[in-house]
Amino acid sequence: MTTEQSDIPLDLTAIEAALGRMVYRAGNLEAAVRYVGGRLAITPKELQKLDGVPAGRLVNEAKGLVEKAAVDERISEAERDELVKLLDDVGGHLEGRNTYIHGVWLTKANGEPFVMLSQKDWQVKTRPLAPEEIGKLSDALLALSNDIFDWTVRVLGEEGETGS
């Protein structure tokens, strides 16, 4: 479908679906980080530090809980290293999500996106606005959230199990 006066495509269904899927999976990833942090927290104060914080700060709070769990010998050094590596990966992936969601897209006269500006510093950040590229990020977000949930269940057990 096009407008009457130009060739600007109005059917952005594939892009919109890809962006929606990516946002949904980024939410899954944030939930995975919040969940593992909650499982590692042992005091109400530690749990409170996880409430309502943005994803970047949430990752840092979770890393602190991972370190404390290792010091307290509730998890092994190898388990700590594995989860810290996963949490380190979260930041870059969520930055990719933020670039798509919070950037300002400028378009050519035909409607094709050609540049994106960061809202924070107004620097040009190119990012392909193609369903396939957004899909790659979306798949990475899903894989990482699954890895964090898998770590949580494997190391800490199912929620409600005794001994965890």
C-alpha positions in Angstrom: 0.0 0.0 0.0 1.3 3.5 -0.8 0.1 7.0 -0.2 -1.6 8.8 -3.0 1.1 11.4 -3.4 4.3 9.4 -3.1 5.8 5.9 -3.0 6.2 5.8 0.8 5.2 2.3 1.9 2.5 2.3 4.6 2.6 -1.4 5.3 5.3 -1.7 8.0 3.8 -4.9 9.4 7.0 -7.0 9.2 9.1 -4.3 10.9 6.5 -3.6 13.5 6.1 -7.3 14.3 9.9 -7.7 14.5 10.2 -4.7 16.8 7.3 -5.9 19.0 8.9 -9.4 19.3 12.2 -7.8 20.2 10.7 -5.6 22.9 8.8 -8.6 24.3 11.9 -10.7 24.4 13.9 -7.9 26.1 11.2 -7.9 28.7 11.7 -11.6 29.1 15.4 -11.0 29.6 14.8 -8.4 32.2 12.4 -10.7 34.0 15.1 -13.5 34.0 17.6 -11.1 35.6 15.1 -10.0 38.1 14.2 -13.6 38.9 17.8 -14.8 39.4 18.5 -11.8 41.5 15.4 -12.5 43.6 16.4 -16.1 44.1 19.9 -15.0 45.2 18.7 -12.3 47.6 18.4 -13.4 51.2 17.2 -10.3 52.9 14.3 -8.0 52.4 16.7 -5.1 51.8 18.4 -7.1 49.0 15.1 -7.9 47.4 14.1 -4.2 47.6 17.1 -3.2 45.6 15.7 -5.1 42.7 12.3 -3.4 42.7 11.5 -0.9 40.0 15.1 -0.3 38.9 16.0 0.2 35.2 17.5 -2.8 33.5 21.1 -1.6 33.6 21.0 -1.0 37.3 19.1 -4.3 37.8 22.1 -6.1 36.2 24.5 -4.4 38.5 22.4 -5.3 41.6 22.1 -8.9 40.4 25.9 -9.1 40.0 26.4 -7.9 43.5 24.1 -10.6 44.7 26.0 -13.2 42.7 29.3 -12.1 44.3 27.7 -12.2 47.8 26.3 -15.7 47.1 29.8 -16.9 46.1 31.4 -15.4 49.2 28.7 -17.0 51.4 29.5 -20.3 49.5 25.9 -20.7 48.4 27.2 -21.0 44.8 30.6 -22.2 43.6 33.2 -20.0 42.0 32.5 -21.7 38.6 28.8 -21.1 39.0 29.5 -17.5 39.9 31.7 -17.0 36.8 29.1 -18.6 34.5 26.3 -16.3 35.7 28.5 -13.2 35.7 29.4 -13.9 32.1 25.7 -14.2 31.2 24.9 -10.9 33.1 27.8 -9.2 31.3 26.2 -10.2 28.0 22.9 -8.7 29.1 24.1 -5.1 28.9 25.2 -5.1 25.3 22.0 -6.8 24.2 19.8 -4.4 26.1 21.8 -1.5 24.6 20.9 -2.8 21.2 17.3 -2.9 22.2 17.5 0.7 23.5 19.1 1.9 20.3 16.0 0.7 18.3 13.4 1.8 20.8 14.7 5.1 22.1 16.5 6.4 19.0 15.0 8.9 16.5 14.7 7.5 13.0 15.0 9.9 10.1 13.8 8.9 6.7 14.4 9.7 3.1 11.7 11.2 1.0 10.5 7.7 -0.1 10.1 6.7 3.6 13.2 4.5 3.8 14.9 4.9 7.2 18.5 6.1 6.6 19.9 7.3 9.9 19.2 7.1 13.6 20.0 9.7 16.2 20.6 8.9 19.9 18.2 10.9 22.0 20.9 11.2 24.7 23.7 12.9 22.7 22.2 13.3 19.2 25.0 11.2 17.7 24.3 9.3 14.6 24.0 5.6 15.2 23.3 3.5 12.2 21.1 0.5 12.8 19.5 -1.6 10.1 15.7 -1.4 10.2 15.1 -4.7 8.7 13.0 -7.5 10.1 16.0 -10.0 9.7 18.4 -7.8 11.7 15.9 -7.1 14.4 15.2 -10.8 14.5 18.8 -11.6 15.2 18.8 -9.3 18.2 15.4 -10.8 19.3 16.8 -14.3 19.0 19.9 -13.4 21.1 17.7 -11.8 23.8 15.6 -15.0 24.0 18.6 -17.3 24.1 20.2 -15.2 26.9 17.0 -15.1 29.0 16.7 -18.9 28.6 20.3 -19.4 29.6 19.8 -17.3 32.8 16.6 -19.2 33.7 18.4 -22.5 33.0 21.3 -21.4 35.3 18.8 -20.5 38.0 17.0 -23.8 38.0 20.1 -25.9 37.6 22.1 -24.1 40.3 19.4 -22.9 42.7 16.8 -25.6 42.0 13.1 -25.1 41.3 11.5 -22.4 43.4 10.1 -23.9 46.6 12.5 -26.8 46.7 14.2 -27.3 50.1 17.9 -26.7 50.3 18.0 -23.8 47.9 
